[in-house]
């Protein structure tokens, strides 16, 4: 087995350093581009999902605004207590 000594180490030349720097910056640029693309896709899908849910629930929101609050809700059924007076 060989032992590493300081004399056997290859120090990177200026050309290797520049190439490593350029390669690192290229990889960083690619990662940045894909992250921006992924963020825009997630934002678009979220906006479309929110719009779909908003559109599908518009009738329920209109009905809730028409009826005054009050009564009691039990398992999805509305029970309104009203006073009934018989006229004599």
C-alpha positions in Angstrom: 0.0 0.0 0.0 1.3 3.4 -0.9 1.6 6.2 1.6 0.7 9.6 0.4 3.3 12.3 0.9 3.3 15.9 0.2 5.6 15.3 -2.8 3.1 13.0 -4.5 0.1 15.4 -4.3 -1.0 17.0 -7.5 -1.8 20.7 -6.9 -4.5 22.0 -9.2 -3.3 24.4 -11.8 -4.9 27.7 -12.6 -6.7 26.1 -15.6 -8.2 23.3 -13.3 -9.3 25.9 -10.8 -11.0 28.0 -13.5 -12.7 24.9 -15.0 -13.9 23.8 -11.5 -15.3 27.3 -10.8 -17.1 27.4 -14.2 -18.5 23.9 -13.7 -19.7 24.8 -10.2 -21.4 28.0 -11.4 -23.0 26.1 -14.3 -24.5 23.5 -11.9 -25.6 26.3 -9.6 -27.4 28.1 -12.5 -29.1 24.8 -13.5 -30.3 24.2 -10.0 -31.6 27.8 -9.7 -33.5 27.5 -13.0 -35.1 24.2 -12.0 -36.1 25.6 -8.6 -37.7 28.6 -10.2 -39.5 26.4 -12.6 -40.7 24.1 -9.8 -41.9 27.1 -7.7 -43.9 28.5 -10.6 -45.5 25.1 -11.3 -46.5 24.7 -7.6 -47.8 28.2 -7.5 -49.9 27.7 -10.7 -51.3 24.4 -9.5 -52.2 25.9 -6.1 -53.9 28.9 -7.8 -55.9 26.6 -10.1 -57.0 24.4 -7.2 -58.0 27.4 -5.2 -60.0 28.8 -8.1 -61.7 25.4 -8.7 -62.8 25.1 -5.1 -63.9 28.8 -5.0 -66.0 28.2 -8.2 -67.5 24.9 -7.0 -68.6 26.4 -3.7 -70.1 29.7 -5.0 -73.7 28.3 -4.8 -73.3 27.3 -1.2 -71.9 30.7 -0.3 -74.9 32.4 -1.9 -77.4 30.2 0.0 -75.6 30.8 3.3 -75.9 34.6 2.7 -79.6 34.4 2.0 -80.5 32.6 5.2 -80.1 34.5 8.4 -77.9 33.0 11.1 -79.6 31.1 13.9 -81.1 27.8 14.6 -79.1 24.7 15.4 -77.1 22.4 13.1 -77.1 18.8 13.9 -75.3 16.4 11.5 -75.9 18.7 8.5 -79.6 19.3 9.2 -80.8 22.7 10.2 -83.4 22.9 13.0 -85.0 26.3 13.5 -86.9 27.0 16.6 -89.8 29.4 15.9 -92.6 30.5 18.1 -96.0 29.5 16.8 -99.0 31.5 18.0 -102.5 30.4 17.3 -104.9 33.2 16.5 -108.2 33.1 18.3 
